[in-house]
Amino acid sequence: MLTKMILSKIQTGGTMNKILVALPIFFFNMTAFAHGISEADKQAMIEGGYLKYVWLGATHMLTGYDHLLFLFGVIFFLTSVKGIVKFISIFTLGHSITLIFATFMGITANYWLVDAVIAISVCYKGFDNNGGFQKYFGLEKAPNLLGMVFIFGLIHGFGLSTRLQQLPLGEKGSEMLMRIISFNVGVEFGQIVALIGMLILLNIWRKRASFTRFSKVANDGIILVGFMLLLMQLHGYLHSQSPDEYGFSEDNHNHEHIEMKKEETKKTEHDNL
């Protein structure tokens, strides 16, 4: 069975092999954690009011590592308050439009594919920060950043909408609209909290010589993580479309990954005895 083969590879391979095999498992579990709407969340929404949606929106953004990575890339080289406010505002406008409109109108798509495009936006920003368009495509300057941030904001908002639509929003009307707006308000609160932390970190780092030396490496890292996220989203999409081709059913897919993680933990505990 595929699971047993992977576990065998982890247990018998060297350190590098274990890392390479374990990384996809780690990112898959991150994907499920950060973007899934749990049954507990759904029940809380049924029992709670608008503040529950605000809270869920905030926590969803704070655990939405793909959204946060993109924002981190956007503000990485921004030093003026005016520039930061301008780009964050246009991103907020973009994701608010699609989050509210798509959710209220019931417009949706396969969330794995939407999140795959969001992962591409992460790669794009790291590539842009490293001057990739000038170095590899011979362009005098990169595509208009403000326009691209707005476009990606629309896509990020649609990704949030596909998840929000998993919740019991009720019949279309003013109450449903207020629930959607409450979720969006929570997203903005979460975004502000995350941005404050990022700006503090970047402000401290910019004062050190290592910022100049390692800024390219940091953005290479953004590209790498974005690419890993892209693979994980495509991995999830393929499993959702053709589960039988992977050796186990779609219903058992998450369970298999959890079991693999448990086996790895048991092996580590045994080795430490």
C-alpha positions in Angstrom: 0.0 0.0 0.0 1.2 3.5 -0.8 1.1 4.6 2.8 3.2 1.7 4.0 5.8 2.4 1.3 6.1 6.1 2.3 6.4 5.1 6.0 9.1 2.6 5.1 11.0 5.2 3.2 10.8 7.6 6.2 12.0 4.9 8.6 14.8 3.5 6.6 16.1 6.5 4.7 18.7 9.0 5.7 18.1 12.3 7.3 17.7 14.2 4.0 15.3 11.5 2.7 13.2 11.8 5.8 13.0 15.5 5.4 12.1 15.4 1.7 9.4 12.8 2.4 8.0 14.5 5.5 7.8 18.0 4.0 4.7 17.2 1.8 3.0 15.6 4.8 3.8 18.7 6.9 2.5 21.1 4.3 -0.6 19.0 3.6 -1.5 19.1 7.3 -0.9 22.9 7.4 -3.2 23.2 4.5 -6.0 21.3 6.2 -5.5 23.2 9.4 -5.4 26.7 8.1 -8.2 26.5 5.6 -10.6 23.9 6.7 -13.9 24.9 8.4 -14.3 22.4 11.2 -17.6 21.0 12.5 -17.0 22.8 15.7 -16.8 26.1 13.8 -20.0 25.3 11.9 -21.8 24.6 15.2 -20.5 27.7 16.8 -21.8 29.8 13.9 -25.3 28.2 14.3 -25.3 28.9 18.0 -23.6 32.3 17.9 -24.2 35.8 16.5 -22.3 38.2 14.3 -19.4 38.4 16.7 -18.8 34.7 16.1 -18.3 35.5 12.4 -16.0 38.4 13.3 -13.9 36.0 15.5 -13.8 33.3 12.8 -12.7 35.8 10.2 -9.9 37.1 12.4 -8.6 33.6 13.3 -8.9 32.4 9.7 -6.7 35.3 8.5 -4.2 34.8 11.3 -3.8 31.1 10.4 -4.0 31.8 6.6 -0.3 31.5 6.0 -0.7 31.9 2.2 -2.5 35.2 2.6 0.1 36.3 5.2 3.1 35.3 3.0 1.7 37.3 0.1 1.3 40.4 2.4 4.8 39.9 3.8 6.1 39.9 0.3 4.1 43.1 -0.6 5.5 45.1 2.4 9.0 43.6 2.3 10.6 46.6 0.7 8.0 49.2 1.6 9.4 51.7 4.1 7.0 54.7 4.0 3.6 54.7 5.8 2.0 56.1 2.7 3.2 53.2 0.5 2.2 50.6 3.0 -1.3 52.1 3.5 -1.7 52.4 -0.3 -0.9 48.8 -1.1 -2.7 47.2 1.9 -5.8 49.3 1.1 -5.9 48.1 -2.5 -5.4 44.5 -1.4 -8.2 44.9 1.2 -10.5 46.5 -1.4 -9.9 43.6 -3.8 -10.4 40.7 -1.3 -13.5 42.5 0.2 -15.2 42.8 -3.1 -15.0 39.1 -4.0 -15.5 37.9 -0.4 -18.7 39.7 0.0 -20.1 39.6 -3.6 -19.2 36.0 -4.4 -20.5 34.7 -1.0 -23.8 36.6 -1.2 -24.4 35.5 -4.8 -23.4 31.9 -4.1 -20.6 32.0 -6.7 -18.0 29.4 -5.9 -15.3 27.1 -7.4 -13.1 24.2 -6.4 -11.3 25.6 -3.4 -8.2 23.5 -4.0 -7.7 25.2 -7.4 -8.5 28.7 -6.0 -5.9 28.2 -3.3 -3.5 26.9 -5.9 -3.7 30.3 -7.7 -3.2 32.0 -4.3 0.0 30.0 -3.9 1.1 31.2 -7.3 0.5 34.8 -6.1 3.0 34.1 -3.2 5.6 32.8 -5.7 4.9 35.9 -7.9 5.6 38.4 -5.1 8.9 36.7 -4.1 9.9 36.6 -7.8 9.0 40.2 -8.3 10.9 41.3 -5.1 14.0 39.6 -6.4 13.8 41.5 -9.8 12.9 38.4 -11.7 11.1 40.2 -14.5 14.1 42.3 -15.2 16.7 39.5 -14.8 14.9 36.7 -16.6 12.5 38.4 -19.0 14.5 41.4 -19.9 11.8 43.9 -18.9 12.7 47.4 -17.9 10.2 47.1 -15.0 7.8 44.6 -13.6 4.1 44.7 -14.2 2.3 47.5 -12.3 2.5 46.4 -8.7 -0.6 48.2 -7.5 -2.7 46.6 -10.3 -1.3 43.1 -9.6 -1.9 43.5 -5.8 -5.6 44.4 -6.6 -6.0 41.4 -8.9 -4.4 39.0 -6.4 -6.6 40.6 -3.7 -9.7 39.6 -5.8 -8.4 36.1 -6.0 -7.5 35.9 -2.2 -11.0 37.2 -1.4 -12.6 34.5 -3.6 -10.5 31.9 -1.8 -11.9 33.2 1.5 -15.4 33.1 0.0 -15.2 29.4 -0.9 -14.4 28.6 2.7 -17.0 30.9 4.2 -19.7 29.3 2.0 -19.1 26.1 3.9 -20.8 27.7 6.9 -24.5 27.9 7.6 -25.1 31.5 6.4 -28.9 31.2 6.3 -31.3 32.4 3.6 -30.2 35.2 1.3 -31.2 38.5 2.8 -30.0 41.2 5.2 -29.0 38.7 8.0 -26.9 36.7 5.6 -25.2 39.8 4.3 -24.5 40.9 7.8 -22.9 37.6 8.6 -20.7 37.9 5.5 -19.7 41.5 6.4 -19.0 40.4 10.0 -16.6 37.7 8.7 -14.9 40.3 6.4 -14.5 42.7 9.4 -12.9 39.9 11.3 -10.5 39.2 8.4 -9.5 42.9 8.4 -8.9 42.8 12.2 -6.7 39.7 11.8 -4.9 41.3 8.9 -4.1 44.4 10.9 -2.7 42.3 13.8 -0.6 40.2 11.5 0.7 43.4 9.7 1.7 45.0 12.9 3.8 42.0 13.8 5.4 41.8 10.3 6.2 45.5 10.3 7.9 45.3 13.7 9.9 42.4 12.5 10.9 44.0 9.2 11.7 47.4 11.0 14.1 45.6 13.4 15.7 43.5 10.6 16.2 46.5 8.2 18.5 48.1 10.8 20.9 45.2 10.6 23.4 44.5 7.9 22.0 41.0 7.4 18.9 42.5 5.7 20.8 43.6 2.7 22.8 40.3 2.6 19.8 38.0 3.0 16.8 39.8 1.5 17.2 37.8 -1.7 17.4 34.6 0.2 14.3 35.5 2.1 12.4 36.1 -1.1 13.7 32.9 -2.5 12.3 31.3 0.6 8.9 32.9 -0.2 9.0 31.5 -3.7 9.9 28.0 -2.4 7.1 28.0 0.2 4.7 29.3 -2.4 5.7 26.5 -4.7 5.3 23.9 -2.0 1.8 25.2 -1.2 1.0 25.0 -4.9 2.0 21.4 -5.0 -0.1 20.6 -1.9 -3.2 22.3 -3.4 -2.8 20.4 -6.6 -2.2 17.3 -4.6 -5.5 17.9 -2.8 -7.3 18.6 -6.0 -6.2 15.4 -7.7 -7.2 13.4 -4.7 -10.6 15.0 -4.6 -11.1 14.3 -8.4 -9.6 10.8 -8.7 -9.1 9.3 -5.2 -9.0 5.7 -6.4 -6.0 6.3 -8.5 -3.9 7.0 -5.4 -4.4 3.7 -3.7 -7.0 4.8 -1.1 -10.4 6.5 -1.1 -11.0 10.2 -0.8 -12.8 9.7 2.5 -9.7 8.0 4.1 -7.2 10.4 2.6 -6.9 12.8 5.5 -7.0 9.8 7.9 -4.1 8.2 6.1 -2.0 11.4 6.4 -2.8 11.5 10.2 -1.8 7.9 10.6 1.5 8.5 8.8 2.2 11.4 11.2 1.3 9.2 14.2 3.7 6.5 13.0 6.4 9.0 12.6 5.8 10.3 16.1 5.9 6.8 17.6 9.2 6.0 15.8 10.7 9.3 17.2 9.5 8.4 20.7 10.9 4.9 20.4 14.3 6.2 19.2 14.5 8.5 22.2 14.0 5.7 24.7 
